[in-house]
């Protein structure tokens, strides 16, 4: 018999989407599954829906717990999972019927500890999976460097839920409870433990977006936890010999400070203090990472200096440059 695979699904206020998600998991062509629905204190009908699926299919297990956030729900699932492999699916998303089959076969064929597919932004329509056997293997520093590629491609690597993992990768790793951007704070540690990853460009995961509710949320102080995750990543890279990645790691931090600064629009609470803090953070990163930032293009370094002098002048100049492209 093929090994048991555990799929962990955090559930919170997704009453309208949960049936679709679970149905896609029960329809998997890989059948030796354990589907763990973690009811994270959801105040709607989700707890009853979870229990209903557990009664209908013996592969479904349910955990009811007080609200602990996405990280806490994932960690609860990891603690009870019995599978040799783990996957995560968010409860408003859905997957191709071949999601687990393809990712498992890739692990078996290549001996990697993590397999990964592309995802598509979906609105409820069926996933379009163009079947092919092409794949790429990334190892060590080359794998971790994928976090700093083009934004869309980098996202495929950082998120938790388009992957299949060997269970032992989580022996010493958990998601940080109480924080957002939990993937940014965790995936690089898993990659370091895994050593290598196999990547198929087949789009087997549907990331659901609702056009009526996809308006960008107002920026808040909590978003600064993204900076914390990347500060921790730099420390980790330094301690584990990934120094060649540090120029791009510092670029990512500095660029984020500037991006976040301009997202602090008039309606943002604590706007002025957040903007002061972000300017201070950028100054600190430039000082702390000056050895590595020197490796970045002159245009980038000049831009950081200009922003430090006058964010308004930086914005006008950037707008002018974009207008000439």
Rosetta blueprint (number, residue, H / E / L):
1 X L
2 X L
3 X L
4 X L
5 X E
6 X E
7 X E
8 X E
9 X E
10 X E
11 X E
12 X L
13 X L
14 X L
15 X L
16 X L
17 X L
18 X H
19 X H
20 X H
21 X H
22 X H
23 X H
24 X H
25 X H
26 X H
27 X L
28 X L
29 X L
30 X L
31 X L
32 X L
33 X E
34 X E
35 X E
36 X E
37 X E
38 X E
39 X E
40 X E
41 X L
42 X L
43 X L
44 X L
45 X L
46 X H
47 X H
48 X H
49 X H
50 X H
51 X H
52 X H
53 X H
54 X H
55 X H
56 X H
57 X L
58 X L
59 X L
60 X E
61 X E
62 X E
63 X E
64 X E
65 X E
66 X L
67 X L
68 X L
69 X H
70 X H
71 X H
72 X H
73 X H
74 X H
75 X H
76 X H
77 X H
78 X H
79 X H
80 X H
81 X L
82 X L
83 X L
84 X L
85 X E
86 X E
87 X E
88 X E
89 X L
90 X L
91 X L
92 X L
93 X L
94 X E
95 X E
96 X L
97 X L
98 X L
99 X H
100 X H
101 X H
102 X H
103 X H
104 X H
105 X H
106 X H
107 X H
108 X H
109 X H
110 X H
111 X L
112 X L
113 X L
114 X E
115 X E
116 X E
117 X E
118 X E
119 X E
120 X E
121 X E
122 X E
123 X L
124 X L
125 X L
126 X L
127 X L
128 X L
129 X L
130 X L
131 X L
132 X L
133 X L
134 X L
135 X L
136 X E
137 X E
138 X E
139 X E
140 X H
141 X H
142 X H
143 X H
144 X H
145 X H
146 X H
147 X H
148 X H
149 X L
150 X L
151 X H
152 X H
153 X H
154 X H
155 X H
156 X H
157 X H
158 X H
159 X L
160 X L
161 X L
162 X L
163 X E
164 X E
165 X E
166 X E
167 X H
168 X H
169 X H
170 X H
171 X L
172 X L
173 X L
174 X L
175 X L
176 X L
177 X L
178 X L
179 X L
180 X L
181 X L
182 X L
183 X L
184 X L
185 X L
186 X L
187 X H
188 X H
189 X H
190 X H
191 X H
192 X H
193 X H
194 X H
195 X L
196 X E
197 X E
198 X E
199 X E
200 X E
201 X E
202 X E
203 X E
204 X E
205 X E
206 X E
207 X E
208 X E
209 X L
210 X L
211 X L
212 X L
213 X L
214 X L
215 X L
216 X L
217 X L
218 X L
219 X L
220 X L
221 X H
222 X H
223 X H
224 X H
225 X H
226 X H
227 X H
228 X H
229 X H
230 X H
231 X H
232 X H
233 X H
234 X H
235 X H
236 X H
237 X H
238 X H
239 X H
240 X L
241 X L
242 X L
243 X H
244 X H
245 X H
246 X H
247 X H
248 X H
249 X H
250 X H
251 X H
252 X H
253 X H
254 X H
255 X H
256 X H
257 X H
258 X H
259 X H
260 X H
261 X H
262 X H
263 X H
264 X L
265 X L
266 X L
267 X L
268 X L
269 X L
270 X L
271 X H
272 X H
273 X H
274 X H
275 X H
276 X H
277 X H
278 X H
279 X H
280 X H
281 X H
282 X H
283 X H
284 X H
285 X H
286 X H
287 X H
288 X H
289 X L
290 X H
291 X H
292 X H
293 X H
294 X L
295 X L
296 X L
297 X L
298 X H
299 X H
300 X H
301 X H
302 X H
303 X H
304 X H
305 X H
306 X H
307 X H
308 X H
309 X H
310 X L
311 X H
312 X H
313 X H
314 X H
315 X H
316 X H
317 X H
318 X H
319 X H
320 X H
321 X H
322 X H
323 X H
324 X L
325 X L
